[in-house]
């Protein structure tokens, strides 16, 4: 019988500190949380070096709001002052990225990788340890579990979730009627069947999505800019 090997991706980080005033190394200490965030950001930067990603790495990193919640201390070895910890690592995402999370294929990939959609972003469970080195002048943190979150964000980035270079159709519409023109003055909102038009556009986009997946496969991931293009085509068709 073949043996199965499980490979765990572990990241470590050392942080220099003053011997006379060593930092608190507990699971919830500010220094520990700062190092956890740094480990994740370093891993994310590595993931975003993907040759398929043509965007700005710093832009992606600045677009996510990282936080550590539900921090638990699993154990504390008082002899060496080492903490074993668990927590939820969360990232809030911009609107375009959150819209991509609604794609059934993306949902399926997230579920398989133990990454959860929170509504405002995504999260995953991590474990980490924290202690001082023997020299007492460096804090040492090891972390596992964050790899999948970095991988998910990279996937969202590849789908255009952090691309703000193209204006949305709503932005275009707003800019078109922002001027004080005679036509805009004569529009009576209550007379425009907005809800009906939106339903027609939605049905049109759903039809294009179904046709695409019928050819490419049920789990095929559709880039946001393609969906945006379909929406524009459907709105144009509705207005004719």
C-alpha positions, 0 to 999 in steps of 0.5 A: 500500500502506498504511503500518503505524505502530508506536506505542511507549509510553515513560515517563520520570522525573527524580530529583533528586540531589546534584551533589557526589555524583551517583548511579550510573546503571548498569542494576543500580544501586539508584537506577535500579531504584527509578526503574524501579519508580516509573515502573511504579507511576505507569503502573499507577495511571493504568491503574487509573483505569479507570471500570469499576474500583471497587476501591482503587488503593492496595490493588492496588499494595500487593498486588503484589510488584514486582521486576526480574530478569535485568538486562542492560547492552546498551550504555554510552556512556562519553562521556555516561555513558548506559546502555541496559538490558534486564530482566524486570519481575515482579510476584508476585500474591495467591492470588485473582489467580493463580487468575484466571490459569488462565482460558483466555481470560486466558491467551490475552490474556496471551500476545497481550500478551507477558506470561508467567505465572510461577506466582507472578505475571506478568512481561514484558520491558522496555528502559530507559535511564539517565543523568544530566542535563547539570546532574548533579543529576538522573537521567533514566530512560526505559522501554518495555515495562511498559505491557502488564504494567500493562494485565494487572494492571488486567484482573485487578483488573477480574475481582476478583483483588484483592477480598478482601471475600468469604470463600472457601467454605473460609474459611466451612467453617473458621469453621463447624467451629472451635467445640468442638461435639459434632458436630465431635468426632464427625467422623472425617476418614477416613470422609468421601469428600473427594476424590470430593466435590471431583471432583464439584464440579470437574466441576459447575463445569466444566460451568457454565463450558462452558455459559457459554462455549457462549453467550458465546464460547470466549474469554469471560472469567469473573469470579472471583466468578462462578466462586466462586458456581458452586462454592458452588452445586455444593457445596450441590447435592452436600451435599443 
